[in-house]
Amino acid sequence: MVHLDDNFMKSNTFYIIYILWLRQIKRYFRSKSRIIGSLGQPILFLVALGFGLGPVYAKAGGGDYIQFLAPGVIAMGILFTSIFSGIEIIWDRQFGFLKETLVAPVSRLSIMLGRTLGGATVACLQGLAVLAISFIAGFRPELAMLPLAVAFMIGIALVFTALGTAIASVLEDMQGFQLIMNFVVMPIFFLSGALFPLESLPAAIKFLVNINPLSYGVDGLRYALLGASHFNLGTDIAVLSGFIVAFVGVGAWLFSRIKA
Amino acid sequence: MTADSRISVKNLTKKYGKLAAVDDVSFDVPAGSTFAFLGPNGAGKTTTIKMLTTLVPPTSGTIMVNGFDPAIDSHGVRRSFGIVFQDPSLDDELTAYENMFFHAGLYGVPRVETPGRIKEMLEFVELWDRKDSQTKTFSGGMKRRLEIARGLLHTPSVLFLDEPTVGLDPQTRNHIWSYIKKLNTERGLTVFFTTHYMEEVEKTADRVAIIDHGKLVAIDTVEGIITQAGTTSLEEAFIKLTGHTIRSDEASSAENFRQMSKVWRGASRR
């Protein structure tokens, strides 16, 4: 028999987080159609907006639009993948693995952390894939700061996987999904500076952009990949870190209240 | 609670608002017995199982499972039972072996023992040769067998089965019950199950409890219940005790959702 001392329990908690992380990774690499499918949207944005609005942007004196747009589209890929990973809990709750984990002798917190880290990892891989694709579309970033860019990708992924988890913990079923897409996810994306510069916006829009966590993620990515930012690096890191702590906290709390 | 009961329930009540889903229910399940928990849809079976398995806290009353009180030591209770849910709870993207492996990890099965135990249990339910197949390729019966194997991986002393044979053909149902019977007689596993198939109860249950509108209406052996109702079969006794009205299915919204998900998943994944 195993002696259940503190050390064992601790290492066991990490092992459980690892196991739930591993599950997300395995599922990701198994569903090739999902990987390819979720790259479709970023490619469309790069091509349609990048090439479509590029000339107008250049004429307005903004420079190369692809350079500006690519970090935003990378952030978009991460945003959508993260939110979906979190929301997957609703599927799992109705007919899947969630009940199996909820009756296991493990804390809800470790389940939530394992899932969130797994979902965030998947979202980062997706972000890196979009980065690679944006090369083909003509994006030419400075790669010296790539580790910082990856750090921001991880930050964005954590914030929105936790948000997805929080939403999924509250929603009973997928009926409310469309509502969430239209009133949470799309506004987060469009009002983040992913598509347009944040200088000289109307006050109301500016306010919404300023309270949006993705704005700081996109800005940080732009700083890391292009060396230019709207806020500044310190603000981006501080605000994004704050959102990670807050959303993971709220997500964990709501997840602990899920009734099976 | 008597010394040899594996599950002991006293005055158990669960209220949702004013409605009592489970109303002042008491019973004991002796160690090593097979206990059938019957009732029409919406009678309170699933709610009772959820309380016994720590998923839902009772409004009042006490529960002991394998000597542990879920209100005090929920993890002690959780280590004591295995469960096969009414709805499938496998991860379809994972293989049979991986589903087992993840379960072992969650239950803290010592890592050196894990491969041996997985092999033993998969061989027991005759799925070892399919261990590397994703479970989405499995038939309903194979999934159920895998869930039974998984539920036993951490060597629990109680196995909960919530309608384990629903939707399966008679051959598969027979097969599943032969495994369960074997576990009960050879390993002394206590089995707590619900079903709507009365002949399964007649064949396997040592004791039967019938619940209706949240209240226990009968608890006895199969013969005892038939005698008490003055009928010739358990099915007739069941209908006599619970009435002829057709109950609304408590799972109807879950059912709708399942339908929707099939459409969704079908469109997005294949």
Interface residues (C-beta under 8 A of the other chain):
Chain A: V2 N12 Y15 I16 I19 R23 K26 R27 R30 S31 S33 R34 G37 W91 Q94 F95 G96 F97 L98 K99 E100 T101 L102 V103 A104 P105 V106 D173 M174 K259 A260
Chain B: K50 T53 T54 L55 V56 S74 H75 G76 R78 R79 I83 F85 D87 P88 S89 L90 D91 D92 E93 L94 E98 F102 H103 G105 L106 Y107 G108 P110 Q134 R150 S253 A254 F257 R258 M260 S261 W264 S268 R269 R270
